[in-house]
Amino acid sequence: MATANTRVVQPAGNYYDKYHTRNPIARRLMNGFLTSFESMVDRCAGVANALEVGCGEGELSMRLARRGLAVSGFDIADEVVLEARRRAEAAGLAIPFTVGSALDLDPPAQAADLVVCCEVLEHLEDPRQVLRLLAATARKYLLVSVPREPIWRALNIARARYVGALGNTPGHIQHWSRNGFVAFLEQEVDVIAVATPLPWTMALCAPKQG
């Protein structure tokens, strides 16, 4: 449940489909991200189902479904949920995508062996509150990623984007280095593995024991 001091930054009406970009540099970066994602999922033993929090256009959920996992996902933006449904249907994959906020996670009802939350936490005013919910929802594994700072902003400036904001992408209100993000995660979960596909930090975690 959202509190008075918790804000979720709504995405812009026109979203950028990073997974299907035609820009060769961006595509190379995304290939690195997806390779790291697949490698992390390979380490998740004994998972039968997954939940993606902040599913966007459904790319990661569809990759999990193709592995044979029962997958569901949600996103706060109506338009990207509609697009995720369209793409899953076109791919012949039965994935229930719904509209919802990470703040409204119901761990008992939505618990899954693997919970995925990529490119979400940097948009939240109180990311630790959501991290607690994610940790409570993940039965075995939590896979998360965020932009790696200051590299993210430096790359934006290098391509002359958001220069007046010192390279900060609109909507990004949390900024973590690799070590800073790991330290943040370790407050609520056990970090199993960390990958750094440029320009992200990705971590595979497990609920704390005891």
C-alpha positions as CSV (number, residue, x, y, z in Angstrom):
1,M,0.0,0.0,0.0
2,A,1.4,3.4,-1.0
3,T,2.1,5.8,1.9
4,A,2.1,9.5,1.9
5,N,5.8,9.8,1.5
6,T,6.1,7.1,-1.2
7,R,5.9,8.1,-4.8
8,V,6.0,6.0,-8.0
9,V,7.2,7.9,-11.0
10,Q,4.7,7.2,-13.8
11,P,6.4,6.4,-17.2
12,A,5.9,8.7,-20.1
13,G,3.0,8.1,-22.4
14,N,5.4,7.2,-25.3
15,Y,7.7,4.5,-24.1
16,Y,11.1,3.6,-25.6
17,D,11.3,-0.1,-26.7
18,K,14.8,-0.8,-25.7
19,Y,14.6,-4.5,-26.5
20,H,13.8,-3.9,-30.2
21,T,15.9,-0.8,-30.9
22,R,17.5,-0.4,-34.3
23,N,20.4,1.6,-32.9
24,P,23.5,-0.7,-33.3
25,I,25.2,0.5,-30.1
26,A,22.0,0.3,-28.0
27,R,21.3,-3.2,-29.5
28,R,24.8,-4.3,-28.5
29,L,24.2,-3.1,-24.9
30,M,20.9,-4.8,-24.8
31,N,22.4,-8.0,-26.0
32,G,24.8,-7.9,-23.1
33,F,21.9,-7.3,-20.7
34,L,19.9,-10.2,-22.1
35,T,23.0,-12.5,-22.0
36,S,23.5,-11.7,-18.3
37,F,19.8,-12.2,-17.6
38,E,19.8,-15.6,-19.2
39,S,23.0,-16.6,-17.3
40,M,21.4,-15.6,-14.0
41,V,18.3,-17.5,-14.8
42,D,20.4,-20.6,-15.6
43,R,21.6,-20.5,-11.9
44,C,18.0,-20.7,-10.6
45,A,17.6,-24.4,-9.8
46,G,14.2,-26.0,-9.2
47,V,12.0,-23.1,-10.3
48,A,8.6,-23.8,-11.8
49,N,7.0,-20.4,-11.9
50,A,7.9,-16.7,-12.1
51,L,6.5,-13.3,-11.5
52,E,7.8,-10.2,-13.3
53,V,7.3,-6.9,-11.4
54,G,7.5,-4.0,-13.9
55,C,7.1,-6.3,-17.0
56,G,7.2,-3.5,-19.6
57,E,6.6,-5.0,-23.0
58,G,7.0,-8.5,-21.7
59,E,10.3,-9.4,-23.2
60,L,11.8,-11.0,-20.0
61,S,8.5,-12.7,-19.1
62,M,8.4,-14.3,-22.6
63,R,12.0,-15.5,-22.3
64,L,11.0,-17.2,-19.0
65,A,7.9,-18.7,-20.5
66,R,9.9,-20.2,-23.4
67,R,11.9,-22.0,-20.8
68,G,8.7,-23.7,-19.6
69,L,8.0,-21.6,-16.5
70,A,4.5,-20.5,-15.6
71,V,4.9,-16.8,-15.8
72,S,2.7,-13.8,-14.9
73,G,3.7,-10.1,-14.9
74,F,2.4,-6.6,-14.2
75,D,3.3,-3.0,-14.9
76,I,2.0,0.3,-13.8
77,A,1.6,1.6,-17.3
78,D,-1.6,0.6,-19.2
79,E,-0.1,1.0,-22.6
80,V,2.9,-1.2,-22.1
81,V,0.7,-3.9,-20.5
82,L,-1.5,-3.9,-23.7
83,E,1.7,-4.2,-25.8
84,A,3.0,-7.1,-23.6
85,R,-0.3,-8.9,-24.1
86,R,-0.2,-8.3,-27.9
87,R,3.4,-9.7,-28.1
88,A,2.7,-12.7,-25.9
89,E,-0.3,-13.6,-28.0
90,A,1.6,-13.2,-31.2
91,A,4.3,-15.5,-29.8
92,G,1.7,-18.1,-28.8
93,L,2.6,-17.7,-25.1
94,A,-0.1,-17.7,-22.4
95,I,1.1,-15.1,-20.0
96,P,-1.4,-13.1,-17.9
97,F,-0.2,-9.5,-17.9
98,T,-2.1,-7.0,-15.7
99,V,-1.8,-3.4,-14.6
100,G,-0.5,-2.9,-11.1
101,S,2.0,-1.2,-8.9
102,A,5.0,-2.8,-7.0
103,L,3.7,-1.1,-3.9
104,D,0.6,-3.3,-4.1
105,L,2.4,-6.6,-4.1
106,D,0.6,-9.3,-2.0
107,P,3.4,-11.8,-1.1
108,P,1.1,-14.6,0.1
109,A,-1.1,-14.4,-3.0
110,Q,1.6,-13.6,-5.6
111,A,4.4,-15.7,-4.2
112,A,6.6,-17.3,-7.0
113,D,9.7,-19.4,-7.1
114,L,11.5,-16.6,-9.1
115,V,10.6,-12.9,-8.9
116,V,12.1,-10.6,-11.5
117,C,12.2,-6.8,-11.1
118,C,14.4,-5.1,-13.7
119,E,14.7,-1.4,-14.2
120,V,12.1,-0.5,-11.6
121,L,13.7,0.4,-8.2
122,E,15.5,3.5,-9.6
123,H,12.0,5.0,-10.2
124,L,10.8,4.6,-6.6
125,E,10.9,7.2,-3.8
126,D,11.1,4.4,-1.2
127,P,12.8,1.4,-2.9
128,R,13.6,-0.4,0.3
129,Q,9.8,-0.7,1.0
130,V,9.4,-2.4,-2.4
131,L,12.5,-4.5,-1.9
132,R,11.0,-5.9,1.3
133,L,7.8,-6.9,-0.6
134,L,9.9,-8.5,-3.4
135,A,11.9,-10.5,-0.9
136,A,8.7,-11.7,0.8
137,T,7.2,-12.6,-2.6
138,A,10.2,-14.6,-3.8
139,R,10.1,-18.3,-2.6
140,K,13.6,-19.1,-4.0
141,Y,15.1,-16.3,-6.1
142,L,14.9,-12.6,-6.8
143,L,16.5,-11.2,-9.9
144,V,16.9,-7.4,-10.0
145,S,18.7,-4.8,-12.1
146,V,19.2,-1.1,-12.1
147,P,21.3,1.4,-14.1
148,R,24.9,1.5,-12.9
149,E,26.0,5.0,-11.9
150,P,27.8,7.2,-12.7
151,I,28.3,5.3,-16.0
152,W,24.6,5.5,-17.0
153,R,24.6,9.3,-16.8
154,A,28.1,9.6,-18.4
155,L,26.8,7.6,-21.4
156,N,23.8,9.8,-21.7
157,I,26.0,12.9,-21.7
158,A,28.2,11.3,-24.3
159,R,25.2,11.0,-26.7
160,A,24.1,14.5,-25.8
161,R,21.0,13.4,-23.9
162,Y,19.6,15.1,-20.7
163,V,22.7,17.3,-20.5
164,G,20.9,19.9,-18.5
165,A,20.1,17.2,-15.9
166,L,23.7,16.1,-15.9
167,G,22.8,13.0,-17.8
168,N,20.0,11.8,-15.5
169,T,17.2,10.0,-17.3
170,P,13.8,11.5,-16.5
171,G,12.1,9.5,-13.8
172,H,15.3,8.1,-12.2
173,I,15.3,9.3,-8.6
174,Q,17.6,6.6,-7.1
175,H,21.2,6.3,-8.2
176,W,23.5,3.3,-7.3
177,S,27.0,2.3,-8.1
178,R,27.6,-1.5,-8.3
179,N,28.8,-1.7,-4.7
180,G,26.1,0.7,-3.5
181,F,23.4,-1.4,-5.0
182,V,24.8,-4.6,-3.5
183,A,24.9,-3.0,-0.1
184,F,21.3,-1.8,-0.6
185,L,20.1,-5.3,-1.5
186,E,22.0,-7.0,1.4
187,Q,19.7,-5.1,3.9
188,E,16.9,-7.4,2.9
189,V,18.2,-10.4,0.8
190,D,21.2,-12.6,0.4
191,V,23.1,-11.7,-2.8
192,I,24.2,-14.8,-4.7
193,A,25.7,-13.4,-7.9
194,V,26.3,-10.0,-9.5
195,A,26.7,-9.2,-13.2
196,T,27.6,-5.8,-14.7
197,P,26.5,-5.7,-18.3
198,L,27.3,-2.1,-19.4
199,P,25.6,0.1,-18.2
200,W,23.6,-1.9,-15.6
201,T,24.1,-3.8,-12.3
202,M,22.2,-7.1,-12.2
203,A,21.9,-9.3,-9.1
204,L,20.6,-12.7,-8.3
205,C,19.4,-12.9,-4.7
206,A,17.7,-15.2,-2.3
207,P,15.4,-14.6,0.7
208,K,17.5,-14.3,3.9
209,Q,17.6,-17.5,5.8
210,G,16.3,-17.4,9.4
